[in-house]
């Protein structure tokens, strides 16, 4: 299960300070991808809560990631299960020759070092 990630804990702390940054390094698409990597059968409502967005926004992001080949969605009973396409290329022209797999790994491994959480083995 996708526990409250370190970035959400830090964001909640930042919101109480007058020097809250006006931008973040990852987009909501990136945060959704990280949650999926930790819990491939995460529900949309839980995903939206973890990332801090509405359920409709989470559904739209999932649809974007599926349409562009970053994840696949399969039915598992009444739930969806997501699989990350680790070979999908990053989108920005400066790094478009790099796959997303190592980036996800680096972010998840860094997260392990911060909160001791083990990432999902279904990478």
Biopython code that builds the backbone (N, CA, C, O; Angstrom):
import numpy as np
from Bio.PDB.StructureBuilder import StructureBuilder

atoms = [
    (1, "UNK", "N", (0.842, -1.180, 0.000)),
    (1, "UNK", "CA", (0.000, 0.000, 0.000)),
    (1, "UNK", "C", (0.888, 1.245, 0.000)),
    (1, "UNK", "O", (1.929, 1.268, 0.657)),
    (2, "UNK", "N", (0.494, 2.231, -0.704)),
    (2, "UNK", "CA", (1.274, 3.466, -0.808)),
    (2, "UNK", "C", (1.073, 4.297, 0.455)),
    (2, "UNK", "O", (0.056, 4.979, 0.590)),
    (3, "UNK", "N", (2.012, 4.249, 1.363)),
    (3, "UNK", "CA", (1.950, 5.040, 2.591)),
    (3, "UNK", "C", (2.077, 6.510, 2.222)),
    (3, "UNK", "O", (2.389, 6.847, 1.080)),
    (4, "UNK", "N", (1.828, 7.397, 3.208)),
    (4, "UNK", "CA", (1.997, 8.820, 2.907)),
    (4, "UNK", "C", (3.462, 9.036, 2.564)),
    (4, "UNK", "O", (4.321, 8.886, 3.432)),
    (5, "UNK", "N", (3.770, 9.388, 1.311)),
    (5, "UNK", "CA", (5.166, 9.507, 0.898)),
    (5, "UNK", "C", (5.856, 10.697, 1.544)),
    (5, "UNK", "O", (5.220, 11.646, 2.002)),
    (6, "UNK", "N", (7.149, 10.611, 1.565)),
    (6, "UNK", "CA", (7.955, 11.670, 2.191)),
    (6, "UNK", "C", (7.669, 13.020, 1.568)),
    (6, "UNK", "O", (7.679, 14.028, 2.275)),
    (7, "UNK", "N", (7.411, 13.078, 0.249)),
    (7, "UNK", "CA", (7.189, 14.383, -0.373)),
    (7, "UNK", "C", (5.897, 15.014, 0.123)),
    (7, "UNK", "O", (5.827, 16.238, 0.233)),
    (8, "UNK", "N", (4.856, 14.214, 0.431)),
    (8, "UNK", "CA", (3.620, 14.766, 0.967)),
    (8, "UNK", "C", (3.834, 15.280, 2.390)),
    (8, "UNK", "O", (3.310, 16.331, 2.760)),
    (9, "UNK", "N", (4.610, 14.535, 3.191)),
    (9, "UNK", "CA", (4.885, 14.988, 4.557)),
    (9, "UNK", "C", (5.636, 16.304, 4.523)),
    (9, "UNK", "O", (5.337, 17.215, 5.295)),
    (10, "UNK", "N", (6.615, 16.409, 3.629)),
    (10, "UNK", "CA", (7.392, 17.644, 3.529)),
    (10, "UNK", "C", (6.549, 18.795, 2.990)),
    (10, "UNK", "O", (6.721, 19.934, 3.425)),
    (11, "UNK", "N", (5.645, 18.525, 2.055)),
    (11, "UNK", "CA", (4.778, 19.575, 1.520)),
    (11, "UNK", "C", (3.861, 20.113, 2.611)),
    (11, "UNK", "O", (3.627, 21.319, 2.698)),
    (12, "UNK", "N", (3.340, 19.204, 3.450)),
    (12, "UNK", "CA", (2.444, 19.682, 4.501)),
    (12, "UNK", "C", (3.197, 20.555, 5.491)),
    (12, "UNK", "O", (2.635, 21.513, 6.023)),
    (13, "UNK", "N", (4.453, 20.238, 5.744)),
    (13, "UNK", "CA", (5.259, 21.089, 6.622)),
    (13, "UNK", "C", (5.552, 22.425, 5.955)),
    (13, "UNK", "O", (5.544, 23.469, 6.607)),
    (14, "UNK", "N", (5.813, 22.386, 4.636)),
    (14, "UNK", "CA", (6.152, 23.608, 3.920)),
    (14, "UNK", "C", (4.972, 24.579, 3.869)),
    (14, "UNK", "O", (5.167, 25.794, 3.887)),
    (15, "UNK", "N", (3.759, 24.049, 3.808)),
    (15, "UNK", "CA", (2.610, 24.938, 3.671)),
    (15, "UNK", "C", (2.427, 25.831, 4.902)),
    (15, "UNK", "O", (1.767, 26.867, 4.823)),
    (16, "UNK", "N", (3.004, 25.435, 6.029)),
    (16, "UNK", "CA", (2.882, 26.233, 7.244)),
    (16, "UNK", "C", (3.930, 27.336, 7.318)),
    (16, "UNK", "O", (3.883, 28.179, 8.214)),
    (17, "UNK", "N", (4.861, 27.335, 6.393)),
    (17, "UNK", "CA", (5.924, 28.328, 6.426)),
    (17, "UNK", "C", (5.654, 29.418, 5.398)),
    (17, "UNK", "O", (5.075, 29.151, 4.346)),
    (18, "UNK", "N", (6.068, 30.640, 5.696)),
    (18, "UNK", "CA", (5.843, 31.738, 4.744)),
    (18, "UNK", "C", (6.742, 31.656, 3.518)),
    (18, "UNK", "O", (6.535, 32.405, 2.563)),
    (19, "UNK", "N", (7.734, 30.769, 3.516)),
    (19, "UNK", "CA", (8.674, 30.680, 2.392)),
    (19, "UNK", "C", (8.398, 29.448, 1.539)),
    (19, "UNK", "O", (9.328, 28.880, 0.967)),
    (20, "UNK", "N", (7.152, 29.028, 1.441)),
    (20, "UNK", "CA", (6.796, 27.856, 0.637)),
    (20, "UNK", "C", (7.214, 28.073, -0.811)),
    (20, "UNK", "O", (6.911, 29.116, -1.391)),
    (21, "UNK", "N", (7.910, 27.095, -1.406)),
    (21, "UNK", "CA", (8.345, 27.266, -2.797)),
    (21, "UNK", "C", (7.163, 27.326, -3.755)),
    (21, "UNK", "O", (6.114, 26.734, -3.506)),
    (22, "UNK", "N", (7.347, 28.039, -4.836)),
    (22, "UNK", "CA", (6.280, 28.181, -5.822)),
    (22, "UNK", "C", (6.330, 27.092, -6.887)),
    (22, "UNK", "O", (5.471, 27.066, -7.769)),
    (23, "UNK", "N", (7.312, 26.193, -6.831)),
    (23, "UNK", "CA", (7.402, 25.105, -7.798)),
    (23, "UNK", "C", (8.044, 23.892, -7.136)),
    (23, "UNK", "O", (8.691, 23.997, -6.094)),
    (24, "UNK", "N", (7.847, 22.737, -7.770)),
    (24, "UNK", "CA", (8.406, 21.478, -7.294)),
    (24, "UNK", "C", (9.150, 20.818, -8.449)),
    (24, "UNK", "O", (8.908, 21.146, -9.610)),
    (25, "UNK", "N", (10.050, 19.892, -8.139)),
    (25, "UNK", "CA", (10.821, 19.236, -9.191)),
    (25, "UNK", "C", (9.991, 18.249, -10.015)),
    (25, "UNK", "O", (10.262, 18.072, -11.203)),
    (26, "UNK", "N", (9.011, 17.618, -9.427)),
    (26, "UNK", "CA", (8.194, 16.661, -10.159)),
    (26, "UNK", "C", (6.798, 17.219, -10.374)),
    (26, "UNK", "O", (6.310, 18.037, -9.593)),
    (27, "UNK", "N", (6.168, 16.765, -11.441)),
    (27, "UNK", "CA", (4.778, 17.123, -11.699)),
    (27, "UNK", "C", (3.880, 16.100, -10.999)),
    (27, "UNK", "O", (4.363, 15.105, -10.460)),
    (28, "UNK", "N", (2.599, 16.350, -11.013)),
    (28, "UNK", "CA", (1.659, 15.376, -10.458)),
    (28, "UNK", "C", (1.736, 14.053, -11.215)),
    (28, "UNK", "O", (1.512, 12.992, -10.632)),
    (29, "UNK", "N", (2.049, 14.107, -12.497)),
    (29, "UNK", "CA", (2.234, 12.871, -13.261)),
    (29, "UNK", "C", (3.373, 12.040, -12.644)),
    (29, "UNK", "O", (3.260, 10.822, -12.511)),
    (30, "UNK", "N", (4.449, 12.707, -12.276)),
    (30, "UNK", "CA", (5.570, 12.012, -11.641)),
    (30, "UNK", "C", (5.185, 11.410, -10.305)),
    (30, "UNK", "O", (5.574, 10.284, -9.998)),
    (31, "UNK", "N", (4.416, 12.155, -9.496)),
    (31, "UNK", "CA", (3.987, 11.635, -8.202)),
    (31, "UNK", "C", (3.042, 10.448, -8.359)),
    (31, "UNK", "O", (3.115, 9.493, -7.585)),
    (32, "UNK", "N", (2.157, 10.498, -9.356)),
    (32, "UNK", "CA", (1.263, 9.376, -9.628)),
    (32, "UNK", "C", (2.094, 8.154, -10.013)),
    (32, "UNK", "O", (1.839, 7.055, -9.521)),
    (33, "UNK", "N", (3.067, 8.332, -10.872)),
    (33, "UNK", "CA", (3.927, 7.231, -11.283)),
    (33, "UNK", "C", (4.656, 6.616, -10.088)),
    (33, "UNK", "O", (4.781, 5.394, -10.004)),
    (34, "UNK", "N", (5.135, 7.448, -9.168)),
    (34, "UNK", "CA", (5.812, 6.929, -7.980)),
    (34, "UNK", "C", (4.865, 6.135, -7.090)),
    (34, "UNK", "O", (5.236, 5.078, -6.580)),
    (35, "UNK", "N", (3.655, 6.629, -6.899)),
    (35, "UNK", "CA", (2.680, 5.886, -6.097)),
    (35, "UNK", "C", (2.348, 4.545, -6.739)),
    (35, "UNK", "O", (2.225, 3.534, -6.047)),
    (36, "UNK", "N", (2.205, 4.537, -8.057)),
    (36, "UNK", "CA", (1.927, 3.285, -8.761)),
    (36, "UNK", "C", (3.099, 2.315, -8.612)),
    (36, "UNK", "O", (2.894, 1.109, -8.469)),
    (37, "UNK", "N", (4.312, 2.834, -8.645)),
    (37, "UNK", "CA", (5.467, 1.939, -8.505)),
    (37, "UNK", "C", (5.505, 1.302, -7.123)),
    (37, "UNK", "O", (6.010, 0.190, -6.969)),
    (38, "UNK", "N", (4.978, 1.990, -6.119)),
    (38, "UNK", "CA", (4.954, 1.461, -4.757)),
    (38, "UNK", "C", (3.764, 0.546, -4.519)),
    (38, "UNK", "O", (3.853, -0.387, -3.720)),
    (39, "UNK", "N", (2.655, 0.797, -5.197)),
    (39, "UNK", "CA", (1.445, 0.002, -5.008)),
    (39, "UNK", "C", (0.711, -0.110, -6.345)),
    (39, "UNK", "O", (-0.138, 0.725, -6.658)),
    (40, "UNK", "N", (1.033, -1.139, -7.133)),
    (40, "UNK", "CA", (0.448, -1.271, -8.471)),
    (40, "UNK", "C", (-1.071, -1.445, -8.500)),
    (40, "UNK", "O", (-1.682, -1.281, -9.556)),
    (41, "UNK", "N", (-1.690, -1.773, -7.373)),
    (41, "UNK", "CA", (-3.145, -1.921, -7.367)),
    (41, "UNK", "C", (-3.818, -0.807, -6.560)),
    (41, "UNK", "O", (-4.925, -0.990, -6.054)),
    (42, "UNK", "N", (-3.159, 0.337, -6.440)),
    (42, "UNK", "CA", (-3.702, 1.474, -5.700)),
    (42, "UNK", "C", (-5.013, 1.939, -6.333)),
    (42, "UNK", "O", (-5.154, 1.943, -7.556)),
    (43, "UNK", "N", (-5.959, 2.324, -5.499)),
    (43, "UNK", "CA", (-7.245, 2.838, -5.986)),
    (43, "UNK", "C", (-7.116, 4.319, -6.329)),
    (43, "UNK", "O", (-6.287, 5.030, -5.760)),
    (44, "UNK", "N", (-7.933, 4.763, -7.251)),
    (44, "UNK", "CA", (-7.897, 6.161, -7.687)),
    (44, "UNK", "C", (-8.099, 7.109, -6.504)),
    (44, "UNK", "O", (-7.409, 8.122, -6.396)),
    (45, "UNK", "N", (-9.027, 6.788, -5.632)),
    (45, "UNK", "CA", (-9.299, 7.672, -4.488)),
    (45, "UNK", "C", (-8.075, 7.783, -3.577)),
    (45, "UNK", "O", (-7.747, 8.870, -3.100)),
    (46, "UNK", "N", (-7.412, 6.670, -3.342)),
    (46, "UNK", "CA", (-6.216, 6.689, -2.505)),
    (46, "UNK", "C", (-5.073, 7.419, -3.205)),
    (46, "UNK", "O", (-4.335, 8.180, -2.578)),
    (47, "UNK", "N", (-4.935, 7.185, -4.491)),
    (47, "UNK", "CA", (-3.914, 7.852, -5.287)),
    (47, "UNK", "C", (-4.106, 9.371, -5.244)),
    (47, "UNK", "O", (-3.155, 10.120, -5.021)),
    (48, "UNK", "N", (-5.334, 9.809, -5.459)),
    (48, "UNK", "CA", (-5.641, 11.242, -5.428)),
    (48, "UNK", "C", (-5.301, 11.834, -4.067)),
    (48, "UNK", "O", (-4.737, 12.925, -3.979)),
    (49, "UNK", "N", (-5.646, 11.111, -3.011)),
    (49, "UNK", "CA", (-5.359, 11.584, -1.657)),
    (49, "UNK", "C", (-3.854, 11.687, -1.414)),
    (49, "UNK", "O", (-3.386, 12.672, -0.842)),
    (50, "UNK", "N", (-3.104, 10.693, -1.837)),
    (50, "UNK", "CA", (-1.646, 10.677, -1.622)),
    (50, "UNK", "C", (-0.957, 11.822, -2.361)),
    (50, "UNK", "O", (-0.051, 12.460, -1.826)),
    (51, "UNK", "N", (-1.397, 12.077, -3.600)),
    (51, "UNK", "CA", (-0.750, 13.108, -4.416)),
    (51, "UNK", "C", (-1.257, 14.504, -4.048)),
    (51, "UNK", "O", (-0.571, 15.504, -4.259)),
    (52, "UNK", "N", (-2.462, 14.551, -3.499)),
    (52, "UNK", "CA", (-3.025, 15.845, -3.122)),
    (52, "UNK", "C", (-3.793, 16.502, -4.247)),
    (52, "UNK", "O", (-3.786, 17.725, -4.388)),
    (53, "UNK", "N", (-4.461, 15.677, -5.053)),
    (53, "UNK", "CA", (-5.255, 16.161, -6.181)),
    (53, "UNK", "C", (-6.641, 15.543, -6.100)),
    (53, "UNK", "O", (-6.876, 14.649, -5.286)),
    (54, "UNK", "N", (-7.552, 16.004, -6.927)),
    (54, "UNK", "CA", (-8.893, 15.427, -6.975)),
    (54, "UNK", "C", (-8.900, 14.104, -7.726)),
    (54, "UNK", "O", (-7.973, 13.786, -8.471)),
    (55, "UNK", "N", (-9.971, 13.339, -7.511)),
    (55, "UNK", "CA", (-10.078, 12.042, -8.187)),
    (55, "UNK", "C", (-10.155, 12.194, -9.697)),
    (55, "UNK", "O", (-9.590, 11.381, -10.428)),
    (56, "UNK", "N", (-10.846, 13.224, -10.176)),
    (56, "UNK", "CA", (-10.931, 13.431, -11.635)),
    (56, "UNK", "C", (-9.561, 13.744, -12.216)),
    (56, "UNK", "O", (-9.225, 13.276, -13.304)),
    (57, "UNK", "N", (-8.766, 14.535, -11.497)),
    (57, "UNK", "CA", (-7.408, 14.846, -11.958)),
    (57, "UNK", "C", (-6.562, 13.572, -11.974)),
    (57, "UNK", "O", (-5.778, 13.360, -12.899)),
    (58, "UNK", "N", (-6.717, 12.730, -10.959)),
    (58, "UNK", "CA", (-5.972, 11.461, -10.913)),
    (58, "UNK", "C", (-6.369, 10.569, -12.085)),
    (58, "UNK", "O", (-5.509, 9.950, -12.711)),
    (59, "UNK", "N", (-7.671, 10.500, -12.388)),
    (59, "UNK", "CA", (-8.140, 9.707, -13.529)),
    (59, "UNK", "C", (-7.549, 10.232, -14.836)),
    (59, "UNK", "O", (-7.148, 9.449, -15.698)),
    (60, "UNK", "N", (-7.496, 11.545, -14.980)),
    (60, "UNK", "CA", (-6.939, 12.161, -16.190)),
    (60, "UNK", "C", (-5.457, 11.837, -16.319)),
    (60, "UNK", "O", (-4.980, 11.519, -17.409)),
    (61, "UNK", "N", (-4.731, 11.916, -15.213)),
    (61, "UNK", "CA", (-3.295, 11.601, -15.244)),
    (61, "UNK", "C", (-3.082, 10.136, -15.601)),
    (61, "UNK", "O", (-2.207, 9.820, -16.407)),
    (62, "UNK", "N", (-3.865, 9.242, -15.018)),
    (62, "UNK", "CA", (-3.770, 7.817, -15.365)),
    (62, "UNK", "C", (-4.045, 7.635, -16.856)),
    (62, "UNK", "O", (-3.325, 6.903, -17.535)),
    (63, "UNK", "N", (-5.077, 8.291, -17.364)),
    (63, "UNK", "CA", (-5.403, 8.188, -18.801)),
    (63, "UNK", "C", (-4.244, 8.695, -19.655)),
    (63, "UNK", "O", (-3.918, 8.090, -20.676)),
    (64, "UNK", "N", (-3.619, 9.805, -19.245)),
    (64, "UNK", "CA", (-2.448, 10.330, -19.974)),
    (64, "UNK", "C", (-1.315, 9.312, -19.992)),
    (64, "UNK", "O", (-0.720, 9.048, -21.037)),
    (65, "UNK", "N", (-1.025, 8.747, -18.829)),
    (65, "UNK", "CA", (0.092, 7.798, -18.720)),
    (65, "UNK", "C", (-0.176, 6.527, -19.520)),
    (65, "UNK", "O", (0.745, 5.961, -20.108)),
    (66, "UNK", "N", (-1.424, 6.075, -19.546)),
    (66, "UNK", "CA", (-1.797, 4.906, -20.350)),
    (66, "UNK", "C", (-1.692, 5.240, -21.836)),
    (66, "UNK", "O", (-1.102, 4.481, -22.604)),
    (67, "UNK", "N", (-2.262, 6.373, -22.241)),
    (67, "UNK", "CA", (-2.280, 6.758, -23.658)),
    (67, "UNK", "C", (-0.871, 6.928, -24.222)),
    (67, "UNK", "O", (-0.623, 6.610, -25.385)),
    (68, "UNK", "N", (0.041, 7.423, -23.407)),
    (68, "UNK", "CA", (1.412, 7.651, -23.883)),
    (68, "UNK", "C", (2.336, 6.468, -23.642)),
    (68, "UNK", "O", (3.534, 6.557, -23.911)),
    (69, "UNK", "N", (1.797, 5.355, -23.136)),
    (69, "UNK", "CA", (2.576, 4.129, -23.013)),
    (69, "UNK", "C", (3.477, 4.047, -21.782)),
    (69, "UNK", "O", (4.372, 3.203, -21.733)),
    (70, "UNK", "N", (3.261, 4.895, -20.804)),
    (70, "UNK", "CA", (4.088, 4.844, -19.589)),
    (70, "UNK", "C", (3.616, 3.771, -18.623)),
    (70, "UNK", "O", (4.417, 3.211, -17.875)),
    (71, "UNK", "N", (2.313, 3.479, -18.635)),
    (71, "UNK", "CA", (1.767, 2.411, -17.808)),
    (71, "UNK", "C", (0.732, 1.648, -18.610)),
    (71, "UNK", "O", (0.197, 2.151, -19.599)),
    (72, "UNK", "N", (0.456, 0.425, -18.172)),
    (72, "UNK", "CA", (-0.668, -0.339, -18.707)),
    (72, "UNK", "C", (-1.622, -0.600, -17.547)),
    (72, "UNK", "O", (-1.212, -0.700, -16.391)),
    (73, "UNK", "N", (-2.888, -0.705, -17.881)),
    (73, "UNK", "CA", (-3.929, -0.932, -16.874)),
    (73, "UNK", "C", (-4.609, -2.240, -17.206)),
    (73, "UNK", "O", (-5.047, -2.443, -18.338)),
    (74, "UNK", "N", (-4.704, -3.129, -16.234)),
    (74, "UNK", "CA", (-5.417, -4.394, -16.426)),
    (74, "UNK", "C", (-6.398, -4.567, -15.277)),
    (74, "UNK", "O", (-6.141, -4.133, -14.154)),
    (75, "UNK", "N", (-7.518, -5.205, -15.569)),
    (75, "UNK", "CA", (-8.515, -5.479, -14.543)),
    (75, "UNK", "C", (-8.060, -6.668, -13.714)),
    (75, "UNK", "O", (-7.585, -7.671, -14.247)),
    (76, "UNK", "N", (-8.212, -6.540, -12.407)),
    (76, "UNK", "CA", (-7.891, -7.615, -11.463)),
    (76, "UNK", "C", (-9.105, -7.732, -10.545)),
    (76, "UNK", "O", (-9.139, -7.142, -9.465)),
    (77, "UNK", "N", (-10.103, -8.501, -10.989)),
    (77, "UNK", "CA", (-11.371, -8.551, -10.271)),
    (77, "UNK", "C", (-12.109, -7.242, -10.452)),
    (77, "UNK", "O", (-12.394, -6.836, -11.578)),
    (78, "UNK", "N", (-12.421, -6.576, -9.343)),
    (78, "UNK", "CA", (-13.128, -5.287, -9.418)),
    (78, "UNK", "C", (-12.155, -4.115, -9.410)),
    (78, "UNK", "O", (-12.582, -2.961, -9.458)),
    (79, "UNK", "N", (-10.882, -4.385, -9.352)),
    (79, "UNK", "CA", (-9.884, -3.326, -9.253)),
    (79, "UNK", "C", (-9.019, -3.287, -10.504)),
    (79, "UNK", "O", (-9.029, -4.212, -11.315)),
    (80, "UNK", "N", (-8.278, -2.206, -10.641)),
    (80, "UNK", "CA", (-7.283, -2.095, -11.706)),
    (80, "UNK", "C", (-5.916, -2.391, -11.116)),
    (80, "UNK", "O", (-5.662, -2.141, -9.938)),
    (81, "UNK", "N", (-5.054, -2.919, -11.942)),
    (81, "UNK", "CA", (-3.651, -3.130, -11.584)),
    (81, "UNK", "C", (-2.836, -2.441, -12.667)),
    (81, "UNK", "O", (-3.104, -2.597, -13.859)),
    (82, "UNK", "N", (-1.846, -1.685, -12.243)),
    (82, "UNK", "CA", (-1.042, -0.898, -13.175)),
    (82, "UNK", "C", (0.363, -1.465, -13.244)),
    (82, "UNK", "O", (0.926, -1.904, -12.241)),
    (83, "UNK", "N", (0.918, -1.448, -14.446)),
    (83, "UNK", "CA", (2.294, -1.890, -14.654)),
    (83, "UNK", "C", (3.042, -0.766, -15.351)),
    (83, "UNK", "O", (2.572, -0.225, -16.352)),
    (84, "UNK", "N", (4.193, -0.420, -14.825)),
    (84, "UNK", "CA", (5.004, 0.647, -15.408)),
    (84, "UNK", "C", (5.833, 0.084, -16.556)),
    (84, "UNK", "O", (6.472, -0.960, -16.423)),
    (85, "UNK", "N", (5.811, 0.782, -17.670)),
    (85, "UNK", "CA", (6.677, 0.453, -18.806)),
    (85, "UNK", "C", (8.018, 1.127, -18.547)),
    (85, "UNK", "O", (8.209, 2.298, -18.875)),
    (86, "UNK", "N", (8.932, 0.388, -17.964)),
    (86, "UNK", "CA", (10.215, 0.943, -17.534)),
    (86, "UNK", "C", (11.082, 1.408, -18.705)),
    (86, "UNK", "O", (12.041, 2.155, -18.509)),
    (87, "UNK", "N", (10.754, 0.977, -19.899)),
    (87, "UNK", "CA", (11.539, 1.370, -21.076)),
    (87, "UNK", "C", (10.992, 2.623, -21.763)),
    (87, "UNK", "O", (11.625, 3.147, -22.679)),
    (88, "UNK", "N", (9.842, 3.102, -21.336)),
    (88, "UNK", "CA", (9.275, 4.320, -21.936)),
    (88, "UNK", "C", (10.267, 5.470, -21.729)),
    (88, "UNK", "O", (10.898, 5.586, -20.679)),
    (89, "UNK", "N", (10.384, 6.296, -22.736)),
    (89, "UNK", "CA", (11.366, 7.377, -22.712)),
    (89, "UNK", "C", (10.835, 8.616, -21.996)),
    (89, "UNK", "O", (9.644, 8.920, -22.062)),
    (90, "UNK", "N", (11.721, 9.318, -21.321)),
    (90, "UNK", "CA", (11.359, 10.597, -20.713)),
    (90, "UNK", "C", (10.979, 11.567, -21.825)),
    (90, "UNK", "O", (11.421, 11.409, -22.963)),
    (91, "UNK", "N", (10.169, 12.564, -21.507)),
    (91, "UNK", "CA", (9.571, 13.401, -22.543)),
    (91, "UNK", "C", (10.373, 14.634, -22.928)),
    (91, "UNK", "O", (10.302, 15.069, -24.078)),
    (92, "UNK", "N", (11.123, 15.202, -22.019)),
    (92, "UNK", "CA", (11.827, 16.452, -22.330)),
    (92, "UNK", "C", (12.957, 16.183, -23.328)),
    (92, "UNK", "O", (13.655, 15.178, -23.194)),
    (93, "UNK", "N", (13.156, 17.049, -24.323)),
    (93, "UNK", "CA", (14.181, 16.824, -25.346)),
    (93, "UNK", "C", (15.600, 16.639, -24.788)),
    (93, "UNK", "O", (16.411, 15.942, -25.398)),
    (94, "UNK", "N", (15.903, 17.243, -23.659)),
    (94, "UNK", "CA", (17.253, 17.083, -23.089)),
    (94, "UNK", "C", (17.536, 15.670, -22.607)),
    (94, "UNK", "O", (18.691, 15.244, -22.570)),
    (95, "UNK", "N", (16.492, 14.943, -22.239)),
    (95, "UNK", "CA", (16.682, 13.603, -21.681)),
    (95, "UNK", "C", (15.773, 12.569, -22.344)),
    (95, "UNK", "O", (15.496, 11.521, -21.760)),
    (96, "UNK", "N", (15.318, 12.854, -23.536)),
    (96, "UNK", "CA", (14.356, 11.980, -24.208)),
    (96, "UNK", "C", (14.952, 10.635, -24.620)),
    (96, "UNK", "O", (14.218, 9.739, -25.036)),
    (97, "UNK", "N", (16.258, 10.483, -24.511)),
    (97, "UNK", "CA", (16.884, 9.199, -24.844)),
    (97, "UNK", "C", (16.982, 8.282, -23.624)),
    (97, "UNK", "O", (17.490, 7.166, -23.734)),
    (98, "UNK", "N", (16.502, 8.739, -22.464)),
    (98, "UNK", "CA", (16.606, 7.958, -21.237)),
    (98, "UNK", "C", (15.266, 7.314, -20.874)),
    (98, "UNK", "O", (14.217, 7.942, -21.014)),
    (99, "UNK", "N", (15.300, 6.058, -20.408)),
    (99, "UNK", "CA", (14.062, 5.406, -19.970)),
    (99, "UNK", "C", (13.656, 5.879, -18.574)),
    (99, "UNK", "O", (14.486, 6.372, -17.811)),
    (100, "UNK", "N", (12.368, 5.723, -18.249)),
    (100, "UNK", "CA", (11.879, 6.172, -16.943)),
    (100, "UNK", "C", (12.235, 5.219, -15.806)),
    (100, "UNK", "O", (12.243, 5.626, -14.644)),
    (101, "UNK", "N", (12.526, 3.970, -16.119)),
    (101, "UNK", "CA", (12.804, 2.978, -15.076)),
    (101, "UNK", "C", (13.871, 3.406, -14.072)),
    (101, "UNK", "O", (13.615, 3.381, -12.868)),
    (102, "UNK", "N", (15.061, 3.800, -14.534)),
    (102, "UNK", "CA", (16.092, 4.222, -13.579)),
    (102, "UNK", "C", (15.708, 5.455, -12.758)),
    (102, "UNK", "O", (16.112, 5.575, -11.602)),
    (103, "UNK", "N", (14.939, 6.362, -13.341)),
    (103, "UNK", "CA", (14.495, 7.542, -12.587)),
    (103, "UNK", "C", (13.560, 7.123, -11.458)),
    (103, "UNK", "O", (13.712, 7.571, -10.322)),
    (104, "UNK", "N", (12.599, 6.268, -11.769)),
    (104, "UNK", "CA", (11.678, 5.773, -10.745)),
    (104, "UNK", "C", (12.465, 5.050, -9.653)),
    (104, "UNK", "O", (12.215, 5.248, -8.464)),
    (105, "UNK", "N", (13.418, 4.210, -10.067)),
    (105, "UNK", "CA", (14.249, 3.491, -9.094)),
    (105, "UNK", "C", (14.996, 4.450, -8.179)),
    (105, "UNK", "O", (15.023, 4.260, -6.963)),
    (106, "UNK", "N", (15.596, 5.469, -8.756)),
    (106, "UNK", "CA", (16.369, 6.428, -7.958)),
    (106, "UNK", "C", (15.477, 7.148, -6.958)),
    (106, "UNK", "O", (15.871, 7.338, -5.807)),
    (107, "UNK", "N", (14.292, 7.550, -7.375)),
    (107, "UNK", "CA", (13.384, 8.255, -6.470)),
    (107, "UNK", "C", (12.848, 7.330, -5.384)),
    (107, "UNK", "O", (12.722, 7.736, -4.228)),
    (108, "UNK", "N", (12.537, 6.104, -5.744)),
    (108, "UNK", "CA", (12.041, 5.144, -4.748)),
    (108, "UNK", "C", (13.162, 4.761, -3.783)),
    (108, "UNK", "O", (12.931, 4.686, -2.577)),
    (109, "UNK", "N", (14.368, 4.517, -4.291)),
    (109, "UNK", "CA", (15.489, 4.153, -3.419)),
    (109, "UNK", "C", (15.841, 5.299, -2.485)),
    (109, "UNK", "O", (16.187, 5.066, -1.326)),
    (110, "UNK", "N", (15.760, 6.530, -2.970)),
    (110, "UNK", "CA", (15.999, 7.685, -2.108)),
    (110, "UNK", "C", (14.926, 7.794, -1.045)),
    (110, "UNK", "O", (15.203, 8.175, 0.092)),
    (111, "UNK", "N", (13.707, 7.462, -1.414)),
    (111, "UNK", "CA", (12.594, 7.483, -0.472)),
    (111, "UNK", "C", (12.803, 6.431, 0.611)),
    (111, "UNK", "O", (12.493, 6.680, 1.776)),
    (112, "UNK", "N", (13.327, 5.253, 0.247)),
    (112, "UNK", "CA", (13.614, 4.211, 1.233)),
    (112, "UNK", "C", (14.587, 4.722, 2.280)),
    (112, "UNK", "O", (14.432, 4.462, 3.473)),
    (113, "UNK", "N", (15.590, 5.448, 1.818)),
    (113, "UNK", "CA", (16.602, 5.955, 2.740)),
    (113, "UNK", "C", (16.008, 6.976, 3.708)),
    (113, "UNK", "O", (16.485, 7.119, 4.833)),
    (114, "UNK", "N", (14.961, 7.688, 3.269)),
    (114, "UNK", "CA", (14.362, 8.715, 4.115)),
    (114, "UNK", "C", (13.369, 8.123, 5.102)),
    (114, "UNK", "O", (13.421, 8.442, 6.290)),
    (115, "UNK", "N", (12.462, 7.262, 4.635)),
    (115, "UNK", "CA", (11.409, 6.803, 5.550)),
    (115, "UNK", "C", (11.422, 5.304, 5.828)),
    (115, "UNK", "O", (10.541, 4.806, 6.528)),
    (116, "UNK", "N", (12.398, 4.576, 5.296)),
    (116, "UNK", "CA", (12.499, 3.152, 5.579)),
    (116, "UNK", "C", (11.460, 2.300, 4.878)),
    (116, "UNK", "O", (11.371, 1.106, 5.162)),
    (117, "UNK", "N", (10.669, 2.863, 3.973)),
    (117, "UNK", "CA", (9.630, 2.132, 3.258)),
    (117, "UNK", "C", (10.249, 1.330, 2.120)),
    (117, "UNK", "O", (11.101, 1.836, 1.389)),
    (118, "UNK", "N", (9.827, 0.101, 1.975)),
    (118, "UNK", "CA", (10.297, -0.747, 0.877)),
    (118, "UNK", "C", (9.389, -0.580, -0.323)),
    (118, "UNK", "O", (8.172, -0.693, -0.181)),
    (119, "UNK", "N", (9.942, -0.314, -1.514)),
    (119, "UNK", "CA", (9.106, -0.173, -2.707)),
    (119, "UNK", "C", (8.511, -1.511, -3.111)),
    (119, "UNK", "O", (9.002, -2.568, -2.716)),
    (120, "UNK", "N", (7.456, -1.454, -3.897)),
    (120, "UNK", "CA", (6.834, -2.660, -4.409)),
    (120, "UNK", "C", (7.793, -3.421, -5.288)),
    (120, "UNK", "O", (8.583, -2.817, -6.014)),
    (121, "UNK", "N", (7.738, -4.741, -5.235)),
    (121, "UNK", "CA", (8.623, -5.548, -6.072)),
    (121, "UNK", "C", (8.121, -5.632, -7.502)),
    (121, "UNK", "O", (8.836, -6.127, -8.373)),
    (122, "UNK", "N", (6.917, -5.165, -7.765)),
    (122, "UNK", "CA", (6.338, -5.208, -9.120)),
    (122, "UNK", "C", (6.747, -4.002, -9.913)),
    (122, "UNK", "O", (5.900, -3.194, -10.293)),
    (123, "UNK", "N", (8.008, -3.863, -10.168)),
    (123, "UNK", "CA", (8.509, -2.720, -10.952)),
    (123, "UNK", "C", (8.531, -3.034, -12.408)),
    (123, "UNK", "O", (8.923, -2.192, -13.215)),
]
sb = StructureBuilder()
sb.init_structure("model")
sb.init_model(0)
sb.init_chain("A")
sb.init_seg("    ")
for serial, (resi, resn, name, xyz) in enumerate(atoms, 1):
    if name == "N":
        sb.init_residue(resn, " ", resi, " ")
    sb.init_atom(name, np.array(xyz, "f"), 0.0, 1.0, " ", f" {name:<3s}", serial, name[0])
structure = sb.get_structure()
